[in-house]
Amino acid sequence: MEQFRIIQDIREYVKSLDTFFARPTTRGDHPTLYMDDKQGKTYNNIREKDYLFSQCKNWVLPHSQMGLSFSAKWQHLKDKYKLKKKWSSGNPVDVHWVIENCNVPKGLKFVIDEKDKEHAFLTVEERMTTTQLRTKLLELADRMSVIREVQDAL
């Protein structure tokens, strides 16, 4: 068990592990699903613009540059946190994070964005139904750690 005295200790510890992926969310929002259509049309709580859907919208198809967005570096996370904080109307913003190798459900994979090396997509590796993807995203959310009121750390 590790004990951390300052945020720098946590950064160093996370760096010593494997690649981490994080996403800021407004307190009360789900870390991997969209419970309403405020940020775009959703199917089974999966945002349409995040994944490549079949024409009938019942299937999600593999695509190496489409998936749920995550920060892969601290600076990218800081920038996304600031944007989320600005849009959150004063609500607290938390950061949900996961370490790649030990927490990703089978059939999902983190892929670095070809246009931005500090950004990553949580992609699907095989064709699956939206229900299957939703279940896997719920599994991932259960495995994610959360840092509440993270502005002091960033």
ABEGO torsion letter per residue (X at the ends): XBBBABAAAAAAAAAABBBBBBBBBBBGBBAABBABAAAEBBBGGBBAAABBBBAAGABBBBBAABEBBBBABAAAAAAAAAAAAAAAGGBBBBBBBBBAAAABBBGBBBBBBAABAABBBBBBABBBBAAAAAAAAAAAAAABBBBBGAAAAX
